[in-house]
């Protein structure tokens, strides 16, 4: 389903509801995603991300396209 269509459908459902409980739940869900993922990582994970960033800056990374070509046979199953 197209994300834009989903957004419109959800917006319509929110506008049509009179349930305070549903609105509170939706609000809580949306607020829970406002946290920064970086803050939720442990120190080891943060160090791994920083290491990967440095490798990319040095040109040591591989493009998404190259990785997908290599693993395509497993993705088609």
mmJSON file of the N, C-alpha and C atoms, coordinates in Angstrom:
{"data_MODEL":{"atom_site":{
"group_PDB":["ATOM","ATOM","ATOM","ATOM","ATOM","ATOM","ATOM","ATOM","ATOM","ATOM","ATOM","ATOM","ATOM","ATOM","ATOM","ATOM","ATOM","ATOM","ATOM","ATOM","ATOM","ATOM","ATOM","ATOM","ATOM","ATOM","ATOM","ATOM","ATOM","ATOM","ATOM","ATOM","ATOM","ATOM","ATOM","ATOM","ATOM","ATOM","ATOM","ATOM","ATOM","ATOM","ATOM","ATOM","ATOM","ATOM","ATOM","ATOM","ATOM","ATOM","ATOM","ATOM","ATOM","ATOM","ATOM","ATOM","ATOM","ATOM","ATOM","ATOM","ATOM","ATOM","ATOM","ATOM","ATOM","ATOM","ATOM","ATOM","ATOM","ATOM","ATOM","ATOM","ATOM","ATOM","ATOM","ATOM","ATOM","ATOM","ATOM","ATOM","ATOM","ATOM","ATOM","ATOM","ATOM","ATOM","ATOM","ATOM","ATOM","ATOM","ATOM","ATOM","ATOM","ATOM","ATOM","ATOM","ATOM","ATOM","ATOM","ATOM","ATOM","ATOM","ATOM","ATOM","ATOM","ATOM","ATOM","ATOM","ATOM","ATOM","ATOM","ATOM","ATOM","ATOM","ATOM","ATOM","ATOM","ATOM","ATOM","ATOM","ATOM","ATOM","ATOM","ATOM","ATOM","ATOM","ATOM","ATOM","ATOM","ATOM","ATOM","ATOM","ATOM","ATOM","ATOM","ATOM","ATOM","ATOM","ATOM","ATOM","ATOM","ATOM","ATOM","ATOM","ATOM","ATOM","ATOM","ATOM","ATOM","ATOM","ATOM","ATOM","ATOM","ATOM","ATOM","ATOM","ATOM","ATOM","ATOM","ATOM","ATOM","ATOM","ATOM","ATOM","ATOM","ATOM","ATOM","ATOM","ATOM","ATOM","ATOM","ATOM","ATOM","ATOM","ATOM","ATOM","ATOM","ATOM","ATOM","ATOM","ATOM","ATOM","ATOM","ATOM","ATOM","ATOM","ATOM","ATOM","ATOM","ATOM","ATOM","ATOM","ATOM","ATOM","ATOM","ATOM","ATOM","ATOM","ATOM","ATOM","ATOM","ATOM","ATOM","ATOM","ATOM","ATOM","ATOM","ATOM","ATOM","ATOM","ATOM","ATOM","ATOM","ATOM","ATOM","ATOM","ATOM","ATOM","ATOM","ATOM","ATOM","ATOM","ATOM","ATOM","ATOM","ATOM","ATOM","ATOM","ATOM","ATOM","ATOM"],
"id":[1,2,3,4,5,6,7,8,9,10,11,12,13,14,15,16,17,18,19,20,21,22,23,24,25,26,27,28,29,30,31,32,33,34,35,36,37,38,39,40,41,42,43,44,45,46,47,48,49,50,51,52,53,54,55,56,57,58,59,60,61,62,63,64,65,66,67,68,69,70,71,72,73,74,75,76,77,78,79,80,81,82,83,84,85,86,87,88,89,90,91,92,93,94,95,96,97,98,99,100,101,102,103,104,105,106,107,108,109,110,111,112,113,114,115,116,117,118,119,120,121,122,123,124,125,126,127,128,129,130,131,132,133,134,135,136,137,138,139,140,141,142,143,144,145,146,147,148,149,150,151,152,153,154,155,156,157,158,159,160,161,162,163,164,165,166,167,168,169,170,171,172,173,174,175,176,177,178,179,180,181,182,183,184,185,186,187,188,189,190,191,192,193,194,195,196,197,198,199,200,201,202,203,204,205,206,207,208,209,210,211,212,213,214,215,216,217,218,219,220,221,222,223,224,225,226,227,228,229,230,231],
"type_symbol":["N","C","C","N","C","C","N","C","C","N","C","C","N","C","C","N","C","C","N","C","C","N","C","C","N","C","C","N","C","C","N","C","C","N","C","C","N","C","C","N","C","C","N","C","C","N","C","C","N","C","C","N","C","C","N","C","C","N","C","C","N","C","C","N","C","C","N","C","C","N","C","C","N","C","C","N","C","C","N","C","C","N","C","C","N","C","C","N","C","C","N","C","C","N","C","C","N","C","C","N","C","C","N","C","C","N","C","C","N","C","C","N","C","C","N","C","C","N","C","C","N","C","C","N","C","C","N","C","C","N","C","C","N","C","C","N","C","C","N","C","C","N","C","C","N","C","C","N","C","C","N","C","C","N","C","C","N","C","C","N","C","C","N","C","C","N","C","C","N","C","C","N","C","C","N","C","C","N","C","C","N","C","C","N","C","C","N","C","C","N","C","C","N","C","C","N","C","C","N","C","C","N","C","C","N","C","C","N","C","C","N","C","C","N","C","C","N","C","C","N","C","C","N","C","C","N","C","C","N","C","C"],
"label_atom_id":["N","CA","C","N","CA","C","N","CA","C","N","CA","C","N","CA","C","N","CA","C","N","CA","C","N","CA","C","N","CA","C","N","CA","C","N","CA","C","N","CA","C","N","CA","C","N","CA","C","N","CA","C","N","CA","C","N","CA","C","N","CA","C","N","CA","C","N","CA","C","N","CA","C","N","CA","C","N","CA","C","N","CA","C","N","CA","C","N","CA","C","N","CA","C","N","CA","C","N","CA","C","N","CA","C","N","CA","C","N","CA","C","N","CA","C","N","CA","C","N","CA","C","N","CA","C","N","CA","C","N","CA","C","N","CA","C","N","CA","C","N","CA","C","N","CA","C","N","CA","C","N","CA","C","N","CA","C","N","CA","C","N","CA","C","N","CA","C","N","CA","C","N","CA","C","N","CA","C","N","CA","C","N","CA","C","N","CA","C","N","CA","C","N","CA","C","N","CA","C","N","CA","C","N","CA","C","N","CA","C","N","CA","C","N","CA","C","N","CA","C","N","CA","C","N","CA","C","N","CA","C","N","CA","C","N","CA","C","N","CA","C","N","CA","C","N","CA","C","N","CA","C","N","CA","C","N","CA","C","N","CA","C","N","CA","C","N","CA","C"],
"label_alt_id":[null,null,null,null,null,null,null,null,null,null,null,null,null,null,null,null,null,null,null,null,null,null,null,null,null,null,null,null,null,null,null,null,null,null,null,null,null,null,null,null,null,null,null,null,null,null,null,null,null,null,null,null,null,null,null,null,null,null,null,null,null,null,null,null,null,null,null,null,null,null,null,null,null,null,null,null,null,null,null,null,null,null,null,null,null,null,null,null,null,null,null,null,null,null,null,null,null,null,null,null,null,null,null,null,null,null,null,null,null,null,null,null,null,null,null,null,null,null,null,null,null,null,null,null,null,null,null,null,null,null,null,null,null,null,null,null,null,null,null,null,null,null,null,null,null,null,null,null,null,null,null,null,null,null,null,null,null,null,null,null,null,null,null,null,null,null,null,null,null,null,null,null,null,null,null,null,null,null,null,null,null,null,null,null,null,null,null,null,null,null,null,null,null,null,null,null,null,null,null,null,null,null,null,null,null,null,null,null,null,null,null,null,null,null,null,null,null,null,null,null,null,null,null,null,null,null,null,null,null,null,null],
"label_comp_id":["UNK","UNK","UNK","UNK","UNK","UNK","UNK","UNK","UNK","UNK","UNK","UNK","UNK","UNK","UNK","UNK","UNK","UNK","UNK","UNK","UNK","UNK","UNK","UNK","UNK","UNK","UNK","UNK","UNK","UNK","UNK","UNK","UNK","UNK","UNK","UNK","UNK","UNK","UNK","UNK","UNK","UNK","UNK","UNK","UNK","UNK","UNK","UNK","UNK","UNK","UNK","UNK","UNK","UNK","UNK","UNK","UNK","UNK","UNK","UNK","UNK","UNK","UNK","UNK","UNK","UNK","UNK","UNK","UNK","UNK","UNK","UNK","UNK","UNK","UNK","UNK","UNK","UNK","UNK","UNK","UNK","UNK","UNK","UNK","UNK","UNK","UNK","UNK","UNK","UNK","UNK","UNK","UNK","UNK","UNK","UNK","UNK","UNK","UNK","UNK","UNK","UNK","UNK","UNK","UNK","UNK","UNK","UNK","UNK","UNK","UNK","UNK","UNK","UNK","UNK","UNK","UNK","UNK","UNK","UNK","UNK","UNK","UNK","UNK","UNK","UNK","UNK","UNK","UNK","UNK","UNK","UNK","UNK","UNK","UNK","UNK","UNK","UNK","UNK","UNK","UNK","UNK","UNK","UNK","UNK","UNK","UNK","UNK","UNK","UNK","UNK","UNK","UNK","UNK","UNK","UNK","UNK","UNK","UNK","UNK","UNK","UNK","UNK","UNK","UNK","UNK","UNK","UNK","UNK","UNK","UNK","UNK","UNK","UNK","UNK","UNK","UNK","UNK","UNK","UNK","UNK","UNK","UNK","UNK","UNK","UNK","UNK","UNK","UNK","UNK","UNK","UNK","UNK","UNK","UNK","UNK","UNK","UNK","UNK","UNK","UNK","UNK","UNK","UNK","UNK","UNK","UNK","UNK","UNK","UNK","UNK","UNK","UNK","UNK","UNK","UNK","UNK","UNK","UNK","UNK","UNK","UNK","UNK","UNK","UNK","UNK","UNK","UNK","UNK","UNK","UNK"],
"label_asym_id":["A","A","A","A","A","A","A","A","A","A","A","A","A","A","A","A","A","A","A","A","A","A","A","A","A","A","A","A","A","A","A","A","A","A","A","A","A","A","A","A","A","A","A","A","A","A","A","A","A","A","A","A","A","A","A","A","A","A","A","A","A","A","A","A","A","A","A","A","A","A","A","A","A","A","A","A","A","A","A","A","A","A","A","A","A","A","A","A","A","A","A","A","A","A","A","A","A","A","A","A","A","A","A","A","A","A","A","A","A","A","A","A","A","A","A","A","A","A","A","A","A","A","A","A","A","A","A","A","A","A","A","A","A","A","A","A","A","A","A","A","A","A","A","A","A","A","A","A","A","A","A","A","A","A","A","A","A","A","A","A","A","A","A","A","A","A","A","A","A","A","A","A","A","A","A","A","A","A","A","A","A","A","A","A","A","A","A","A","A","A","A","A","A","A","A","A","A","A","A","A","A","A","A","A","A","A","A","A","A","A","A","A","A","A","A","A","A","A","A","A","A","A","A","A","A","A","A","A","A","A","A"],
"label_entity_id":["1","1","1","1","1","1","1","1","1","1","1","1","1","1","1","1","1","1","1","1","1","1","1","1","1","1","1","1","1","1","1","1","1","1","1","1","1","1","1","1","1","1","1","1","1","1","1","1","1","1","1","1","1","1","1","1","1","1","1","1","1","1","1","1","1","1","1","1","1","1","1","1","1","1","1","1","1","1","1","1","1","1","1","1","1","1","1","1","1","1","1","1","1","1","1","1","1","1","1","1","1","1","1","1","1","1","1","1","1","1","1","1","1","1","1","1","1","1","1","1","1","1","1","1","1","1","1","1","1","1","1","1","1","1","1","1","1","1","1","1","1","1","1","1","1","1","1","1","1","1","1","1","1","1","1","1","1","1","1","1","1","1","1","1","1","1","1","1","1","1","1","1","1","1","1","1","1","1","1","1","1","1","1","1","1","1","1","1","1","1","1","1","1","1","1","1","1","1","1","1","1","1","1","1","1","1","1","1","1","1","1","1","1","1","1","1","1","1","1","1","1","1","1","1","1","1","1","1","1","1","1"],
"label_seq_id":[1,1,1,2,2,2,3,3,3,4,4,4,5,5,5,6,6,6,7,7,7,8,8,8,9,9,9,10,10,10,11,11,11,12,12,12,13,13,13,14,14,14,15,15,15,16,16,16,17,17,17,18,18,18,19,19,19,20,20,20,21,21,21,22,22,22,23,23,23,24,24,24,25,25,25,26,26,26,27,27,27,28,28,28,29,29,29,30,30,30,31,31,31,32,32,32,33,33,33,34,34,34,35,35,35,36,36,36,37,37,37,38,38,38,39,39,39,40,40,40,41,41,41,42,42,42,43,43,43,44,44,44,45,45,45,46,46,46,47,47,47,48,48,48,49,49,49,50,50,50,51,51,51,52,52,52,53,53,53,54,54,54,55,55,55,56,56,56,57,57,57,58,58,58,59,59,59,60,60,60,61,61,61,62,62,62,63,63,63,64,64,64,65,65,65,66,66,66,67,67,67,68,68,68,69,69,69,70,70,70,71,71,71,72,72,72,73,73,73,74,74,74,75,75,75,76,76,76,77,77,77],
"pdbx_PDB_ins_code":[null,null,null,null,null,null,null,null,null,null,null,null,null,null,null,null,null,null,null,null,null,null,null,null,null,null,null,null,null,null,null,null,null,null,null,null,null,null,null,null,null,null,null,null,null,null,null,null,null,null,null,null,null,null,null,null,null,null,null,null,null,null,null,null,null,null,null,null,null,null,null,null,null,null,null,null,null,null,null,null,null,null,null,null,null,null,null,null,null,null,null,null,null,null,null,null,null,null,null,null,null,null,null,null,null,null,null,null,null,null,null,null,null,null,null,null,null,null,null,null,null,null,null,null,null,null,null,null,null,null,null,null,null,null,null,null,null,null,null,null,null,null,null,null,null,null,null,null,null,null,null,null,null,null,null,null,null,null,null,null,null,null,null,null,null,null,null,null,null,null,null,null,null,null,null,null,null,null,null,null,null,null,null,null,null,null,null,null,null,null,null,null,null,null,null,null,null,null,null,null,null,null,null,null,null,null,null,null,null,null,null,null,null,null,null,null,null,null,null,null,null,null,null,null,null,null,null,null,null,null,null],
"Cartn_x":[0.845,0.0,0.888,0.467,1.181,1.132,2.264,2.328,1.432,1.313,0.451,-1.011,-1.41,-2.787,-3.034,-2.073,-2.189,-2.327,-1.525,-1.602,-2.983,-3.503,-4.824,-5.897,-5.81,-6.79,-6.713,-5.505,-5.354,-5.873,-5.554,-6.034,-7.557,-8.158,-9.625,-10.196,-9.598,-10.068,-9.935,-8.839,-8.656,-9.693,-9.969,-10.964,-12.373,-12.629,-13.966,-14.219,-13.164,-13.374,-13.713,-14.511,-14.83,-14.282,-13.487,-12.942,-11.678,-11.79,-10.646,-9.54,-9.936,-8.962,-8.105,-8.744,-7.996,-7.047,-7.533,-6.698,-5.497,-5.714,-4.61,-3.58,-4.06,-3.147,-2.325,-2.97,-2.262,-1.231,-1.618,-0.698,0.506,0.266,1.357,2.296,1.744,2.57,3.439,2.84,3.592,4.656,4.341,5.318,6.48,6.215,7.277,8.329,7.991,8.943,9.703,9.492,10.195,11.559,11.878,13.176,14.246,15.429,16.55,17.12,17.18,17.677,19.087,19.893,21.266,21.292,20.354,20.295,19.937,19.353,18.937,20.019,21.101,22.177,23.109,23.658,24.658,26.005,27.002,28.297,28.967,28.85,29.444,28.814,27.502,26.81,27.215,27.339,27.749,29.156,30.058,31.417,31.429,30.575,30.484,30.009,29.043,28.531,29.622,30.322,31.394,32.498,32.832,33.849,33.398,32.141,31.602,31.613,31.291,31.31,32.72,33.709,35.103,35.511,35.078,35.399,34.778,33.558,32.91,33.637,34.072,34.813,36.11,36.694,37.929,37.64,36.356,36.0,36.059,36.006,36.114,34.768,33.706,32.378,31.965,30.867,30.279,28.911,28.54,27.235,26.133,24.969,23.812,23.582,23.746,23.537,24.491,25.761,26.734,26.401,26.007,25.65,24.411,23.436,22.206,22.488,23.416,23.784,24.358,25.21,25.866,24.863,23.89,22.971,21.594,21.468,20.184,19.594,20.443,19.946,19.224,19.63,18.964,17.691,17.62,16.461,15.264,15.525,14.43,13.685,14.14,13.474,12.246],
"Cartn_y":[-1.181,0.0,1.242,2.235,3.498,4.227,4.733,5.397,6.63,7.341,8.529,8.147,7.064,6.586,6.166,5.483,5.051,6.248,7.286,8.482,9.131,9.225,9.845,9.019,7.69,6.823,6.952,6.988,7.144,8.498,9.539,10.876,10.908,10.302,10.259,9.513,8.371,7.594,8.388,9.117,9.93,11.046,11.668,12.736,12.21,10.983,10.401,9.831,9.534,8.893,9.909,9.444,10.241,9.568,8.527,7.767,8.437,8.909,9.541,8.524,7.287,6.221,5.971,5.865,5.644,6.803,8.007,9.18,9.22,8.861,8.832,7.773,6.616,5.542,5.962,6.543,6.995,8.055,8.97,10.027,9.428,8.447,7.802,7.072,6.409,5.712,6.707,7.769,8.772,9.439,9.722,10.341,9.405,8.105,7.149,7.092,7.51,7.484,8.79,9.72,10.987,10.918,9.787,9.662,9.449,9.873,9.72,8.311,7.574,6.204,6.146,7.152,7.181,7.067,7.712,7.686,6.313,5.474,4.145,3.084,3.449,2.498,2.414,1.207,1.09,1.553,1.659,2.223,1.395,0.092,-0.783,-0.529,-0.377,-0.105,1.255,2.241,3.57,3.533,2.772,2.657,1.974,0.98,0.3,1.249,2.076,3.051,4.06,4.55,5.521,4.91,3.648,2.95,2.835,2.469,2.337,3.684,4.741,6.079,6.448,6.137,6.419,5.6,4.336,3.49,4.068,4.547,5.141,6.4,7.207,8.427,8.102,6.941,6.513,5.796,5.65,4.957,3.453,2.935,1.499,0.782,1.5,0.884,0.354,-0.367,-0.867,-0.245,-0.018,0.571,-0.447,0.053,-0.807,-1.679,-1.103,-1.84,-3.023,-2.816,-3.901,-5.018,-4.646,-5.646,-6.42,-5.724,-6.393,-7.363,-7.019,-7.936,-9.226,-9.091,-10.251,-11.18,-10.623,-11.425,-11.607,-11.238,-11.31,-12.717,-13.731,-15.101,-15.503,-14.972,-15.307,-14.485,-13.333,-12.472,-12.928,-13.688,-14.093,-15.322,-15.92,-17.14,-16.816],
"Cartn_z":[0.0,0.0,0.0,-0.708,-0.803,0.542,0.975,2.287,2.338,1.223,1.201,1.393,0.778,0.93,2.375,2.95,4.341,5.273,5.034,5.863,5.777,4.572,4.387,5.089,4.938,5.596,7.113,7.645,9.097,9.569,8.817,9.178,9.188,8.175,8.105,9.309,9.627,10.778,12.075,12.231,13.431,13.516,12.373,12.365,12.636,12.216,12.38,13.772,14.51,15.812,16.896,17.823,19.002,20.26,20.042,21.157,21.696,22.903,23.551,23.806,24.062,24.329,23.086,21.934,20.693,20.43,20.585,20.344,21.293,22.548,23.506,23.13,22.669,22.254,21.039,20.056,18.855,19.226,20.073,20.506,21.224,22.074,22.806,21.852,20.869,19.877,19.123,18.652,17.89,18.75,19.994,20.895,21.208,21.232,21.549,20.447,19.243,18.138,17.987,18.879,18.808,19.479,20.094,20.731,19.66,19.941,19.031,19.2,18.119,18.166,18.741,18.459,18.963,20.487,21.133,22.595,23.137,22.306,22.749,22.522,21.824,21.571,22.775,22.989,24.049,23.492,24.345,23.945,22.853,22.929,21.917,20.538,20.525,19.27,18.704,19.572,19.119,18.522,19.163,18.644,17.278,17.093,15.796,14.707,15.025,14.054,13.71,14.711,14.474,13.613,13.881,13.092,11.635,11.431,10.073,9.349,10.052,9.452,8.99,9.81,9.441,8.222,8.174,7.025,5.748,5.851,4.682,4.225,5.17,4.838,4.095,4.392,3.729,2.407,2.068,0.829,0.95,2.156,2.384,2.352,2.203,2.215,0.859,0.836,-0.406,-0.566,-1.799,-2.056,-1.784,-1.519,-1.299,-2.522,-3.706,-4.958,-5.056,-4.735,-4.79,-3.806,-2.61,-1.601,-2.05,-2.6,-3.04,-4.182,-5.08,-6.166,-5.599,-4.588,-4.001,-3.311,-2.632,-1.829,-2.469,-3.727,-4.42,-4.412,-4.573,-4.632,-3.342,-2.204,-0.949,-0.747,-1.362,-1.193,-2.026,-3.076,-3.968,-3.47,-2.386,-1.869,-1.083],
"occupancy":[1.0,1.0,1.0,1.0,1.0,1.0,1.0,1.0,1.0,1.0,1.0,1.0,1.0,1.0,1.0,1.0,1.0,1.0,1.0,1.0,1.0,1.0,1.0,1.0,1.0,1.0,1.0,1.0,1.0,1.0,1.0,1.0,1.0,1.0,1.0,1.0,1.0,1.0,1.0,1.0,1.0,1.0,1.0,1.0,1.0,1.0,1.0,1.0,1.0,1.0,1.0,1.0,1.0,1.0,1.0,1.0,1.0,1.0,1.0,1.0,1.0,1.0,1.0,1.0,1.0,1.0,1.0,1.0,1.0,1.0,1.0,1.0,1.0,1.0,1.0,1.0,1.0,1.0,1.0,1.0,1.0,1.0,1.0,1.0,1.0,1.0,1.0,1.0,1.0,1.0,1.0,1.0,1.0,1.0,1.0,1.0,1.0,1.0,1.0,1.0,1.0,1.0,1.0,1.0,1.0,1.0,1.0,1.0,1.0,1.0,1.0,1.0,1.0,1.0,1.0,1.0,1.0,1.0,1.0,1.0,1.0,1.0,1.0,1.0,1.0,1.0,1.0,1.0,1.0,1.0,1.0,1.0,1.0,1.0,1.0,1.0,1.0,1.0,1.0,1.0,1.0,1.0,1.0,1.0,1.0,1.0,1.0,1.0,1.0,1.0,1.0,1.0,1.0,1.0,1.0,1.0,1.0,1.0,1.0,1.0,1.0,1.0,1.0,1.0,1.0,1.0,1.0,1.0,1.0,1.0,1.0,1.0,1.0,1.0,1.0,1.0,1.0,1.0,1.0,1.0,1.0,1.0,1.0,1.0,1.0,1.0,1.0,1.0,1.0,1.0,1.0,1.0,1.0,1.0,1.0,1.0,1.0,1.0,1.0,1.0,1.0,1.0,1.0,1.0,1.0,1.0,1.0,1.0,1.0,1.0,1.0,1.0,1.0,1.0,1.0,1.0,1.0,1.0,1.0,1.0,1.0,1.0,1.0,1.0,1.0,1.0,1.0,1.0,1.0,1.0,1.0],
"B_iso_or_equiv":[0.0,0.0,0.0,0.0,0.0,0.0,0.0,0.0,0.0,0.0,0.0,0.0,0.0,0.0,0.0,0.0,0.0,0.0,0.0,0.0,0.0,0.0,0.0,0.0,0.0,0.0,0.0,0.0,0.0,0.0,0.0,0.0,0.0,0.0,0.0,0.0,0.0,0.0,0.0,0.0,0.0,0.0,0.0,0.0,0.0,0.0,0.0,0.0,0.0,0.0,0.0,0.0,0.0,0.0,0.0,0.0,0.0,0.0,0.0,0.0,0.0,0.0,0.0,0.0,0.0,0.0,0.0,0.0,0.0,0.0,0.0,0.0,0.0,0.0,0.0,0.0,0.0,0.0,0.0,0.0,0.0,0.0,0.0,0.0,0.0,0.0,0.0,0.0,0.0,0.0,0.0,0.0,0.0,0.0,0.0,0.0,0.0,0.0,0.0,0.0,0.0,0.0,0.0,0.0,0.0,0.0,0.0,0.0,0.0,0.0,0.0,0.0,0.0,0.0,0.0,0.0,0.0,0.0,0.0,0.0,0.0,0.0,0.0,0.0,0.0,0.0,0.0,0.0,0.0,0.0,0.0,0.0,0.0,0.0,0.0,0.0,0.0,0.0,0.0,0.0,0.0,0.0,0.0,0.0,0.0,0.0,0.0,0.0,0.0,0.0,0.0,0.0,0.0,0.0,0.0,0.0,0.0,0.0,0.0,0.0,0.0,0.0,0.0,0.0,0.0,0.0,0.0,0.0,0.0,0.0,0.0,0.0,0.0,0.0,0.0,0.0,0.0,0.0,0.0,0.0,0.0,0.0,0.0,0.0,0.0,0.0,0.0,0.0,0.0,0.0,0.0,0.0,0.0,0.0,0.0,0.0,0.0,0.0,0.0,0.0,0.0,0.0,0.0,0.0,0.0,0.0,0.0,0.0,0.0,0.0,0.0,0.0,0.0,0.0,0.0,0.0,0.0,0.0,0.0,0.0,0.0,0.0,0.0,0.0,0.0,0.0,0.0,0.0,0.0,0.0,0.0],
"pdbx_formal_charge":[null,null,null,null,null,null,null,null,null,null,null,null,null,null,null,null,null,null,null,null,null,null,null,null,null,null,null,null,null,null,null,null,null,null,null,null,null,null,null,null,null,null,null,null,null,null,null,null,null,null,null,null,null,null,null,null,null,null,null,null,null,null,null,null,null,null,null,null,null,null,null,null,null,null,null,null,null,null,null,null,null,null,null,null,null,null,null,null,null,null,null,null,null,null,null,null,null,null,null,null,null,null,null,null,null,null,null,null,null,null,null,null,null,null,null,null,null,null,null,null,null,null,null,null,null,null,null,null,null,null,null,null,null,null,null,null,null,null,null,null,null,null,null,null,null,null,null,null,null,null,null,null,null,null,null,null,null,null,null,null,null,null,null,null,null,null,null,null,null,null,null,null,null,null,null,null,null,null,null,null,null,null,null,null,null,null,null,null,null,null,null,null,null,null,null,null,null,null,null,null,null,null,null,null,null,null,null,null,null,null,null,null,null,null,null,null,null,null,null,null,null,null,null,null,null,null,null,null,null,null,null],
"auth_seq_id":[1,1,1,2,2,2,3,3,3,4,4,4,5,5,5,6,6,6,7,7,7,8,8,8,9,9,9,10,10,10,11,11,11,12,12,12,13,13,13,14,14,14,15,15,15,16,16,16,17,17,17,18,18,18,19,19,19,20,20,20,21,21,21,22,22,22,23,23,23,24,24,24,25,25,25,26,26,26,27,27,27,28,28,28,29,29,29,30,30,30,31,31,31,32,32,32,33,33,33,34,34,34,35,35,35,36,36,36,37,37,37,38,38,38,39,39,39,40,40,40,41,41,41,42,42,42,43,43,43,44,44,44,45,45,45,46,46,46,47,47,47,48,48,48,49,49,49,50,50,50,51,51,51,52,52,52,53,53,53,54,54,54,55,55,55,56,56,56,57,57,57,58,58,58,59,59,59,60,60,60,61,61,61,62,62,62,63,63,63,64,64,64,65,65,65,66,66,66,67,67,67,68,68,68,69,69,69,70,70,70,71,71,71,72,72,72,73,73,73,74,74,74,75,75,75,76,76,76,77,77,77],
"auth_comp_id":["UNK","UNK","UNK","UNK","UNK","UNK","UNK","UNK","UNK","UNK","UNK","UNK","UNK","UNK","UNK","UNK","UNK","UNK","UNK","UNK","UNK","UNK","UNK","UNK","UNK","UNK","UNK","UNK","UNK","UNK","UNK","UNK","UNK","UNK","UNK","UNK","UNK","UNK","UNK","UNK","UNK","UNK","UNK","UNK","UNK","UNK","UNK","UNK","UNK","UNK","UNK","UNK","UNK","UNK","UNK","UNK","UNK","UNK","UNK","UNK","UNK","UNK","UNK","UNK","UNK","UNK","UNK","UNK","UNK","UNK","UNK","UNK","UNK","UNK","UNK","UNK","UNK","UNK","UNK","UNK","UNK","UNK","UNK","UNK","UNK","UNK","UNK","UNK","UNK","UNK","UNK","UNK","UNK","UNK","UNK","UNK","UNK","UNK","UNK","UNK","UNK","UNK","UNK","UNK","UNK","UNK","UNK","UNK","UNK","UNK","UNK","UNK","UNK","UNK","UNK","UNK","UNK","UNK","UNK","UNK","UNK","UNK","UNK","UNK","UNK","UNK","UNK","UNK","UNK","UNK","UNK","UNK","UNK","UNK","UNK","UNK","UNK","UNK","UNK","UNK","UNK","UNK","UNK","UNK","UNK","UNK","UNK","UNK","UNK","UNK","UNK","UNK","UNK","UNK","UNK","UNK","UNK","UNK","UNK","UNK","UNK","UNK","UNK","UNK","UNK","UNK","UNK","UNK","UNK","UNK","UNK","UNK","UNK","UNK","UNK","UNK","UNK","UNK","UNK","UNK","UNK","UNK","UNK","UNK","UNK","UNK","UNK","UNK","UNK","UNK","UNK","UNK","UNK","UNK","UNK","UNK","UNK","UNK","UNK","UNK","UNK","UNK","UNK","UNK","UNK","UNK","UNK","UNK","UNK","UNK","UNK","UNK","UNK","UNK","UNK","UNK","UNK","UNK","UNK","UNK","UNK","UNK","UNK","UNK","UNK","UNK","UNK","UNK","UNK","UNK","UNK"],
"auth_asym_id":["A","A","A","A","A","A","A","A","A","A","A","A","A","A","A","A","A","A","A","A","A","A","A","A","A","A","A","A","A","A","A","A","A","A","A","A","A","A","A","A","A","A","A","A","A","A","A","A","A","A","A","A","A","A","A","A","A","A","A","A","A","A","A","A","A","A","A","A","A","A","A","A","A","A","A","A","A","A","A","A","A","A","A","A","A","A","A","A","A","A","A","A","A","A","A","A","A","A","A","A","A","A","A","A","A","A","A","A","A","A","A","A","A","A","A","A","A","A","A","A","A","A","A","A","A","A","A","A","A","A","A","A","A","A","A","A","A","A","A","A","A","A","A","A","A","A","A","A","A","A","A","A","A","A","A","A","A","A","A","A","A","A","A","A","A","A","A","A","A","A","A","A","A","A","A","A","A","A","A","A","A","A","A","A","A","A","A","A","A","A","A","A","A","A","A","A","A","A","A","A","A","A","A","A","A","A","A","A","A","A","A","A","A","A","A","A","A","A","A","A","A","A","A","A","A","A","A","A","A","A","A"],
"auth_atom_id":["N","CA","C","N","CA","C","N","CA","C","N","CA","C","N","CA","C","N","CA","C","N","CA","C","N","CA","C","N","CA","C","N","CA","C","N","CA","C","N","CA","C","N","CA","C","N","CA","C","N","CA","C","N","CA","C","N","CA","C","N","CA","C","N","CA","C","N","CA","C","N","CA","C","N","CA","C","N","CA","C","N","CA","C","N","CA","C","N","CA","C","N","CA","C","N","CA","C","N","CA","C","N","CA","C","N","CA","C","N","CA","C","N","CA","C","N","CA","C","N","CA","C","N","CA","C","N","CA","C","N","CA","C","N","CA","C","N","CA","C","N","CA","C","N","CA","C","N","CA","C","N","CA","C","N","CA","C","N","CA","C","N","CA","C","N","CA","C","N","CA","C","N","CA","C","N","CA","C","N","CA","C","N","CA","C","N","CA","C","N","CA","C","N","CA","C","N","CA","C","N","CA","C","N","CA","C","N","CA","C","N","CA","C","N","CA","C","N","CA","C","N","CA","C","N","CA","C","N","CA","C","N","CA","C","N","CA","C","N","CA","C","N","CA","C","N","CA","C","N","CA","C","N","CA","C","N","CA","C","N","CA","C","N","CA","C","N","CA","C"],
"pdbx_PDB_model_num":[1,1,1,1,1,1,1,1,1,1,1,1,1,1,1,1,1,1,1,1,1,1,1,1,1,1,1,1,1,1,1,1,1,1,1,1,1,1,1,1,1,1,1,1,1,1,1,1,1,1,1,1,1,1,1,1,1,1,1,1,1,1,1,1,1,1,1,1,1,1,1,1,1,1,1,1,1,1,1,1,1,1,1,1,1,1,1,1,1,1,1,1,1,1,1,1,1,1,1,1,1,1,1,1,1,1,1,1,1,1,1,1,1,1,1,1,1,1,1,1,1,1,1,1,1,1,1,1,1,1,1,1,1,1,1,1,1,1,1,1,1,1,1,1,1,1,1,1,1,1,1,1,1,1,1,1,1,1,1,1,1,1,1,1,1,1,1,1,1,1,1,1,1,1,1,1,1,1,1,1,1,1,1,1,1,1,1,1,1,1,1,1,1,1,1,1,1,1,1,1,1,1,1,1,1,1,1,1,1,1,1,1,1,1,1,1,1,1,1,1,1,1,1,1,1,1,1,1,1,1,1]
}}}
